[in-house]
């Protein structure tokens, strides 16, 4: 697994952790089921080498732009949402929904069908996402719940599996 690439997670993960505040796994578009959410892969250096962190990506940019703007107006910053491009489309990256995962739950890497290569994010966006993810993980470990998913609950369950 390559840091900075985009991945999809297996259904089994969402089934196992269905009560942990994760985003929906699948959506139906034009009558076809699609893997969702696509996630950005991050590695927290203080973690067990078998645990990775994923930041979900959403195409609902307008919805998250409003939340981002509200946070910027109120706090002068927003650690919950970032914006970037995937295959030329603007997307919302959601550190507020980050969660840990192990390799066994990774379904596949997101491949650009035009180049047949894995999709990754720009270096600038990667640095921004990594900083926000590290901050969220540290705050959660200090007992300050930041984010929408029960990331620490999932983390503890995954540690038991290792």
PAFIDREN-542503 format. One line per field, with one value per residue: x, y, z of N, C-alpha, C in turn; residue number from 0. Coordinates in steps of 0.02 Angstrom, whole numbers. Each point is the difference from the previous one (the first is absolute). Layout:
n_px: (X_...)
n_py: (Y_...)
n_pz: (Z_...)
ca_px: (X_...)
ca_py: (Y_...)
ca_pz: (Z_...)
c_px: (X_...)
c_py: (Y_...)
c_pz: (Z_...)
pos: (NUM_...)
# end
This chain:
n_px: (43_-18_36_-58_-4_-48_-40_-26_-49_16_-53_42_40_-40_-5_65_12_-58_14_49_-55_12_28_-56_-3_-62_1_-60_32_-54_-25_62_22_23_65_-17_31_26_58_26_55_2_63_-24_58_-42_-32_-32_50_-44_0_-48_-1_-66_4_-66_-21_-27_-47_-26_34_-58_-22_59_-9_-66_12_41_-42_-49_40_15_-65_-16_45_-7_-26_19_2_-64_14_18_25_-12_42_-49_44_26_-30_-29_33_-41_55_-19_51_-57_6_62_29_17_48_-8_55_-18_-13_58_-48_13_52_-10_-18_42_-60_18_30_-51_4_25_-56_35_15_-6_63_-25_-45_47_41_-49_-16_64_7_-55_21_63_-24_-42_48_45_-44_-17_64_-7_-50_23_-62_39_-55_-25_55_-14_47_0_-65_1_41_-34_-54_28_19_-60_-13_43)
n_py: (-59_47_34_32_-66_-12_-20_-60_-2_-60_-32_-50_49_23_-64_-12_57_-29_-11_13_19_-55_30_8_-67_-5_22_17_-5_27_-21_27_-52_50_-16_9_43_36_-26_53_-33_-5_9_-16_33_24_-22_-54_-33_-39_58_14_61_5_46_-4_-11_61_-14_1_31_15_-59_-24_35_-12_-64_-3_34_-37_-52_20_15_-58_-42_22_-61_-52_-40_12_49_-32_36_-43_-22_-37_-20_58_-37_57_-19_-23_12_-54_36_34_-37_19_-55_-44_-33_-64_-27_-42_62_6_27_63_13_65_-28_42_-8_65_-3_-31_60_-14_23_56_33_65_18_57_-32_-42_53_33_-52_-11_66_5_-53_21_60_-25_-39_49_43_-46_-11_66_-33_40_-23_-7_12_-29_-33_-59_41_22_-4_23_48_4_-4_42_35_-17_18_47)
n_pz: (0_-42_43_6_-9_-43_50_-12_45_22_-26_10_-18_-50_-15_9_-30_-13_63_-43_-32_-36_-53_-36_-6_-17_-62_-20_-58_-27_58_4_35_37_0_62_35_-46_19_29_-17_66_17_60_2_45_-54_17_-26_29_33_-45_-23_-5_-48_15_-62_-8_-43_61_-47_-29_19_-18_-56_9_17_-52_-38_26_-6_-62_-8_28_-29_-62_4_-36_53_-12_-43_-55_-48_-48_-46_-24_-45_20_47_19_53_46_33_35_23_1_-55_16_-22_47_-31_-11_-26_48_19_-31_-36_-18_-38_3_-57_-29_-27_-3_59_29_31_60_27_-1_55_-11_-5_-25_-35_-19_-3_-31_-37_-10_-5_-38_-34_0_-12_-44_-23_4_-24_-44_-7_0_-31_-47_1_-52_-30_-53_-18_25_-21_62_-3_-62_18_56_-37_-42_53_22_-63_15)
ca_px: (-43_41_-24_-19_-45_-69_-20_-67_1_-45_-65_6_21_-59_-46_26_2_-59_-23_57_-6_32_-42_-30_48_-20_-54_-27_0_-30_-17_59_33_69_38_7_35_70_36_71_38_48_33_19_63_0_-44_22_13_-55_-59_1_-58_-31_-41_-49_-7_-69_-13_-50_42_-39_-18_58_24_-38_27_68_-6_-25_56_49_-28_-6_63_57_34_-43_38_-46_-13_48_-23_51_-25_9_-17_-23_-61_11_-29_10_35_-32_36_-49_-25_54_-7_56_-15_57_3_-50_-64_6_-28_43_23_-39_41_-21_-11_34_72_8_43_-36_-13_25_-14_58_43_-26_-60_23_27_-56_-40_40_2_-66_-10_41_-32_-61_18_29_-53_-43_36_2_-67_-40_-28_-4_-19_-67_3_32_63_38_-33_21_72_9_-22_50_60_-14_5_70)
ca_py: (59_59_60_51_-28_-5_-70_-18_-46_-57_2_-32_51_40_-42_-10_63_38_45_41_67_4_20_-56_-35_-5_42_-23_52_-26_-70_-42_9_24_1_65_56_-6_28_17_-40_36_-42_36_-33_-26_-59_-66_2_-31_42_59_43_20_60_-6_53_9_42_49_58_57_-13_7_69_39_-16_27_73_13_-11_54_62_-6_-16_22_-60_-58_-62_-55_-8_28_-7_-16_-27_-70_-8_64_21_26_-44_17_-50_8_-23_-8_-69_-48_-63_-46_-61_-44_-22_-51_31_39_-35_13_68_35_2_44_-45_27_-12_-65_10_22_71_28_71_44_4_51_-27_-54_30_28_-55_-35_43_-3_-68_-7_40_-35_-61_19_27_-56_-41_38_-1_53_-30_43_-39_-30_-72_-23_-25_-35_-65_-43_-11_-50_-64_-23_-21_-67_-48_-6)
ca_pz: (0_-10_32_-49_-50_19_7_20_56_-8_34_65_48_17_37_67_38_-22_53_20_-30_-65_-57_-36_-43_-71_-26_-63_-50_-62_9_11_64_-5_62_32_-29_-18_57_-3_48_42_50_60_18_68_2_-21_-72_-37_1_-42_10_-62_0_-54_-50_-21_-58_22_13_23_70_43_-4_49_66_2_6_68_46_-11_28_73_34_-38_-25_-7_-2_-16_-72_-48_-68_-49_-63_-18_-71_-26_34_68_51_71_40_65_60_54_-2_-7_38_-11_-38_-13_-70_-15_-16_-61_-58_-57_-11_-52_-60_-55_-56_-59_5_34_58_61_8_62_6_-7_59_45_32_44_60_38_27_51_60_32_27_60_52_21_36_65_43_20_49_62_28_-30_-61_-58_-58_1_9_62_-26_52_10_-55_9_53_-27_-49_39_27_-55_-24)
c_px: (45_-33_-16_-45_-70_-22_-74_5_-53_-64_5_20_-60_-52_23_-6_-59_-24_55_1_35_-49_-27_51_-18_-54_-22_-2_-24_-13_58_31_73_33_4_12_71_38_73_37_54_30_22_60_1_-40_38_8_-56_-63_12_-62_-26_-43_-48_-2_-72_-4_-50_36_-39_-19_59_31_-35_26_69_-3_-24_56_51_-24_0_68_62_41_-51_43_-42_-5_58_-29_58_-33_17_-26_-32_-63_17_-38_14_34_-21_40_-46_-26_56_-9_60_-23_64_-5_-55_-67_3_-25_45_21_-42_47_-30_-6_35_75_15_49_-41_-6_29_-13_65_39_-26_-62_19_26_-56_-41_38_2_-67_-13_40_-32_-62_17_27_-54_-46_34_8_-69_-45_-27_-7_-15_-67_0_33_66_39_-31_19_73_12_-21_51_64_-9_10_73_40)
c_py: (62_61_52_-25_-3_-73_-6_-54_-54_9_-28_50_41_-40_-9_64_45_50_48_68_8_25_-62_-31_4_51_-30_59_-31_-75_-47_17_20_-5_71_-13_-21_35_11_-38_41_-49_45_-36_-31_-64_-64_1_-29_42_63_42_22_63_-6_62_2_44_55_65_59_-7_14_69_44_-13_29_76_19_-6_56_65_-2_-7_25_-57_-56_-63_-60_-16_32_-12_-14_-31_-74_-8_63_26_23_-44_28_-59_13_-29_-9_-72_-51_-61_-45_-62_-42_-24_-49_30_46_-42_8_73_30_11_48_-44_25_-16_-69_3_21_75_22_75_39_2_52_-25_-55_29_28_-56_-36_40_-3_-68_-10_36_-35_-62_17_25_-56_-42_36_4_55_-26_53_-43_-34_-75_-17_-33_-39_-68_-50_-19_-55_-70_-28_-22_-69_-53_-15_-49)
c_pz: (0_32_-54_-55_28_-3_15_53_-11_40_71_54_23_38_73_42_-17_53_24_-36_-67_-53_-34_-48_-73_-16_-66_-48_-65_5_12_67_-11_68_27_73_-21_56_-16_56_35_50_58_29_69_7_-18_-76_-42_-2_-41_17_-69_12_-58_-44_-22_-62_17_21_29_74_46_-5_51_70_10_13_70_52_-6_31_76_35_-36_-28_-8_-8_-21_-73_-38_-70_-47_-61_-8_-70_-28_32_71_49_70_34_72_58_60_4_-6_44_-16_-38_-4_-72_-18_-20_-62_-58_-61_-2_-56_-59_-51_-62_-64_1_28_59_60_2_67_1_-6_66_50_38_48_66_44_33_56_65_37_31_64_59_27_42_69_48_24_53_67_32_-25_-66_-54_-61_11_11_67_-20_52_17_-54_9_52_-24_-49_35_28_-54_-19_42)
pos: (0_1_2_3_4_5_6_7_8_9_10_11_12_13_14_15_16_17_18_19_20_21_22_23_24_25_26_27_28_29_30_31_32_33_34_35_36_37_38_39_40_41_42_43_44_45_46_47_48_49_50_51_52_53_54_55_56_57_58_59_60_61_62_63_64_65_66_67_68_69_70_71_72_73_74_75_76_77_78_79_80_81_82_83_84_85_86_87_88_89_90_91_92_93_94_95_96_97_98_99_100_101_102_103_104_105_106_107_108_109_110_111_112_113_114_115_116_117_118_119_120_121_122_123_124_125_126_127_128_129_130_131_132_133_134_135_136_137_138_139_140_141_142_143_144_145_146_147_148_149_150_151_152_153_154_155_156_157_158_159_160_161)
# end
